[in-house]
Amino acid sequence: MINTHGYSFFLVLCFFCLFCCAYESPAEIVLPLLDPYDSISLPSTVSSRDVISIIFHTASVLSVDMFNNRTCHFPDILPNTKIKLEVLADEIQPAKTVQNVIYAAEQGHSLVFGVPESDSALSSSTTAAVYDMAVFSTFATTTRLSNELLYPTFSRIATSTIEQLITIRAVLLRFESERGRGWTDVAIIATINEYNLDYASSFIELSGTEITIQSYQQILSDQEDLSIELMEVKQSGARVIFGLVEGDYSEFIAKADEFGLVGEDFVWFTTAEIVVTPRVPDPLMRGTLSAVNYFPSSSQYQECFFEAWRTADPELYPYAGLGSDPTTLTYLPFDSVLTIAQALDVLDKRELLGERISPKDWNEAIRSVSFEGLSGDVSFYSNGDRIGAQSLRYYDVEANDFLTAMIREDELIPVQDITWFSNTTEIPDLDIREPFDYWSCEDKE
């Protein structure tokens, strides 16, 4: 005989679970933002490096507010959920970054966002792996983070440094073939930190037999006297020099000029970090080259983002709201926020928001994202590295900016001629061999 009472109770229980236990998107998702500074606790003395960090932070916060308010024509995602940032500042101290990651883990978070500095990204990624957390960086380009075995939960919106170095190598070989010897004899002087030493060592490894490293010098970040290192560079005879330095690049290049290392017969390369650092016009930097991520001149979000930046309250958003357009420095944080929003939407559709999300699920969601952002087409390799084109830029004194000369996707594509230190577009002759006499049978002399 069928127990109708038990059967009825079972049906009621099923209906209760269906209507009362159904998944609901949370109204708010809190994400820990690990940045060097918080907009409400800025350093009393601001260096050029600090300015970069503050602008990065401002762009991240403004972009989240824009998304929450649907300021632009964003994708129709997360209709019932807003993003809230919990800012954890580390003042560019990797040890404090570790403390912030542990704090975030103890608060139940499984993703940390931000960490634009390479040193901090390494320490945060190591700690996050221990605490079963994912990391999504707004910059951090060091090649070491491409190692998925060591950093399995790390993803980033910027391309790896190796992509920039492949571009530089191709450029040097191209100019060597067009102009002759001297372009593949290189000297390097680098500040001792993760970003610059990784840049130097990765280029040395990439050079192979076609490029010769004539001198490699390392300096401390607070070192004033560079005479020994600059003299070594001078004596190496190299006319292509990598200035991979931290801080005031103009101060550094002025010291190099005192040793006769700046002029029409020299070509200097520097890092993407120097490219995005604000400066006053510097004639000694004319023609300095750098490889950076390629950013298109326009995008579907540019007009909206520029207007939001120009009109923002500078009290809430430092370095914004001054009536001027944002620099390309702000593009990566904007695209980072949009990447996170789309990843959250993927997880929302899988009904995972509101519970602890595993690093595996974060990885899958973030690395599946693909869209056209401020910084170009955004998509990711399986190890979390950004896929993206590169550009070769040169410093133009009159524009006080690094202008695009070439784009590299599968090959180098010229955009415009480089204006070199000579203030002409003639490619420098870097062959320093002494001229020699020869006998002409025709002229009998």
N, C-alpha and C positions, 0 to 999 in steps of 0.2 A: 504494500500500500504506500502511495506517494505521500510524503510529508509536505503538505501544501504550505504549512506555516513556515517551515525552514526554507522552502523554495522562494516564498514571497519575501522573506527577510534577505535572502541572497540577492534578489532583484533590486530591492530597495538599496542595499549596500552598493551594488554596481552603479546605479543611477547617482547615488551620493558621490561616489568617487569620480564619476564622469563629469558632473557639474560643479562639484565643490573642490575637487583635487586637481582640476585641469591646470596646465601650465599657464602662468601669466608673466609677461615681460616685466621686469622690475622697473620702477619709475626712475631709478638712478643707479649708475654704476660708478664706483669710486676707483680711480686709478692712481697709484703712487707715481708722481713725476719727480725723478731724481735729476736735479739740475744743480749747477754750481751755486746759483744764487736765487733767492726768492725776491720778487719785486718789492716786498715790504721790508726786506733786510739787506739792502745793497751795501757794498763796501764804501767806506768814507773816501778812499782814494781809488779812482777807477783807472786801470791800465787799459791798453789797447786790447789785450787778451780778455779782460773783464768785459769790455764793451761787446765783444763777440758773444760771450756767454749770456749776457743780459738780453741782447737782441734775440738770441735763440729762445730764451725763456719767454720773453714777451710774445714772440710769434706763436709759441705753443699754446700759451694761455688764451691769446686773442683768437686763435683758430678754434679752440674748444668752445669758446663763447659764441663764435660765429656759427658753428655747427648746431649748438643747442638752440640758438635763436633762428636757425635756418636763414641766415643772412644772404647766402648765395643759393643758386639753384643746385643744391646738393642732391645726391641720389635719394630716392624714397626708401630710406632705411631707418631702423630704430625709431619708429613713429611714436612709441610710448616710453622711450628711455632717454634720459639725459646723462651726459658724462660729467663727472665731477673730479677735479684734480686735487690730490693731497700732496702738496709740495714738500719735498724732503731735500734741503740744500746740503751740499757737501763741501763748498768752497774750494773745489778742485783738490780735495784731499782723499786719495783712494781709501785710506783707513776709515774715514767717515762714511764713504760710500758703502763699505762693507756693513757698518753699523746700520745704515739706512735700509739696506736690503734685509738684514735680519729683523729690524723693526717691522718692515712691511710684511714679512713672512709671519711674524707673530700676530699681526693684525688680520691674518687670514687671506692676504692677497697672494695671487699666483702669477702676477705679471708686474714688472717694473718698466717704466717708460721714461725716455729721456737719455740720460748718461751720454752726452755728446763727446766727452773727452775720452781719448783712447785708453789712458791709464785707468780711469774710473770704470770704463766699459769692461776691461779685462778683469778687474777685481770684482765688479758686480756680477759678471757672468760666471766666474768661478764660484762665488758664494751662492748665487741663484741655483746653480746645478745641485749644490749640496742640499738646499732647502726646497728642491723640486719646484722651481719657479722659472718662468720665461722672461726674457729681456728683449725689449725693442728699442733700438737706439735711433736718435734723431741725427747722428753724424758718425762718430767713431769709425775711422776708415782703416785702422791698422790691419795688416794682412793676417796676423795671428788669429784673428777672430773668424777667419774663414774655415778654420779647422773644426769640422763638426764633431770629431771624436773628443776634442778637448772642450769645446764650447757648444754642446748639442742644443741648448735652448736659446741661442742668441740669433736675432735677426736685426737688420738695419736698413734704413731708407737711403743711405749713401752707398755708392759703389766702393769696393775695396781699393786701397791704394795701388794695388798691383795693376788695376785697369789704367790708372793715370800713368804709371811707369811704362807700361806697354806703349802708350801713346808717345811718351818722350823718347823712348828707344827708337821708334819708327821715325820720328822727326829727325833725330840725329843722323840716322842712316840715310835718310832722304837728302838732307843738306850736304852730307859727305859726298854723296853721288853727284850732286849738282854743283858743288863749289870746290871740292877737293879736300886734301888732308887737313886735320886739326879738329874736325867736328866730333870725332870719336875718342879724343883724349880728354878725360874728365877728371876734375878735382872736386872733392866734396868736403864741406865744413858743416857740421851738424851739432845742434844743441842736444845734450844728453837728456832725452825724455823718450817715452814710448813712441810717440807719433813720428818724430824726426829720425830717430835711430832705426825704426822700422822702415821708414822711407829710404834711408841710405842703404841699409843691408839688403833690402828687397831689390833695389836697383843694381847693386853689385852682383847679386845672384842672377839677375835677369840679363846682365850685360853680355855674358858669354864671351866668345873669342873676338867678337866684332867691335867691342868697346873696351878701351883700356882705362882703368882707374889709376891715374898718376899719383894721386894723394888723397888720403882720407883723414880728416882732422875732426876731433870732437871737442866741444867746449861746454862749460857749465852755464846754466841759465842766467846766473848773476855775475858771470865773468866779465870784467872790464877790459883787461889787457889781453888783446888777441894777437899781439905781435908775433909770437912764436908760431902760432897756427897759420896766420896769414903769410908769413915768410915761407913756411913750408909749401903752401899753395903756390906762391910766386915762383919758388925754385923748381917746382914740378914741371913748369913750362906749359901746363894745361891752359887753354883759352876758353874752354867750356867749364863753368864753375857752378856747382849746386850750393846755394846758400839756404840751408835748411835750419833756420834759426827761429827761436822763440822770442816774442817781444817786439821791440821797435826795429823794424827792418831798415828804415832810413838811417838810424844810428849805426847799424851794422855795415851798410853799404858805404857809408861815409868813411868808416875805418878801413874798409877794403880799398877805397879810393886813395887813401894816404899811402898805400903800398903799391900804387900803380896798377891795380887790378880791375879798374873800371875804365872803359873807353871803347873806341870803335873796333878794337881788335879782340874784345872779350864778349862772351855771351853768358849771361847769368840765368839760371833757373831757380825757382823757389816753389814753395808748397801752396796748396789750395787755401791753407789757413791764412797765409799772408795775403792772398788774393782778396779775401773777404774782409780783411782788417781795414777799418777806416783810417785815412791818412790825409795829410796835406800834400799838394802836388810836389813831386820830388824828381828833378831833372836827372839825378844820378841813377834812377831806376828805369829810365827810358829804355824800352826794348827788352826788359826783363820778361822771361817766359815762364809759363806754368801750365800744367795740365789739370783740368778740373772737370767735374760732371758737366755735361752739355745741358744747358737750359734753353728751351725754345723762347723766341722773342714774344710769343703770345700764347695764351691758353684760355680755356673756357672759364677759369676762375680768376684770371688776372685782374680784370677791371673791378670786380667785386671786392677782391682782397685788397687791392691798392686803395680803393675808396675807404674801406674799413680801417686800414692802417693810417691813412692821412687824417681821418676824423676821430681817431681813438683818443680817449682821455689819457694824457701822458702821466698823470698821477697813478692810474691803474695799470697802464701799459708803458713802461719806461722806453724811451727812444722812438715811440710811435706818437702819432697825434701832433706832429710838428709841421704838417702841411706838405711834407716831402714824401716821395714814393719810397716804398721799402726796397732794400737791395735784394739780390738773389740769395743772400744769407738766410732770408726768412722762408725761402721756398721749401726747404726740406722739412722744417717743423710743421708747416701747413700740410704737406703731403703725408707726414707721419700721423697726424691727427686723423686725416681722412682714411688712411690705411687702417688705423685702430678701429675707427667707427665701422668700416666695412667688415672687419674681422669680427667685431662684436655682433654685427647683424647676422653673420654666418652662424655664430654660436647661439644667437637668439632663435634662429630658425631651427636649430637642433635642440632647442629647449634646455640649454645648458646654463643660461644666465641665472644668477641667484644661488648657484652652488659653486663649490671650488672647481675651477677649470684646470685640467692637467696641462703641463707644458707641451705634451704631444698635441692636445687639441688646440692650444694657442698657436703652435708651429703650423699646423695644418691650416688654420683659419687665416693667419697672417700671410703665409706664403702662397695662398690661393688667390689673394687679392690682385686685381689687375684693373687699372684705370688710367685716364689721362689727367695728370696733375700739373701743378705749377712747374715742377722740375722735369716735365716730360712724361713719357710713358712709364708707369710704375708697374713693375712685376718683379718676381724674385726667383732666384735659383733654389734648388732643393735644400741647400745648406743655410738659407736665410739671407744670402748676399743679394743686394739689389742688382738687377739687370739694367744697364743703361749705357748710352753713348757718352763719349768723352769729347772734350774740346781743348785745343791748344790756344791759350790766350797770351797777349803781350800787353805790357804796361804802356799806356799812352798818357803823356804828361798833361796835355791840354784837356783831355777828358777826365784826368785823374781817376782812371779806371783801367781794368784789364779787359781788352777787347778781343773778340773771337777771331782767330786767324784761320783755324782749321777745325774740322769735326772728324772724329774717328768712330766709325761703326765697324764695318769689316775692313775698311781701308781709310787712308787719309783723304779728306775732301777739302780742298782750299775754299776759304770763304772770302778773305781779303789779304792783301800783302801786309807783312809785318813792317812797322816803322821801327827801325833798329836804333841803337844808341847814336849813330851818325845822323839821325833824323832824316834818313832816306830809306827807300825800300830795297836797296841793293844788299843782297845777302853777304855778310862779312866774310872776308878771306882770313881764315884762321891758321893758314900754313905758315909756321914761324921759321922754316928752314932758311938758311942764308942763300941768297941768289948765287948762281955760279956762271962762269964764262964758258963758252964753247966755240970751237973752230968751225967757221962756215966755209965749205969748199967752194961755194959759188962766189962769195964775197972776198975770199982769200984773206980773211981776218977773223 
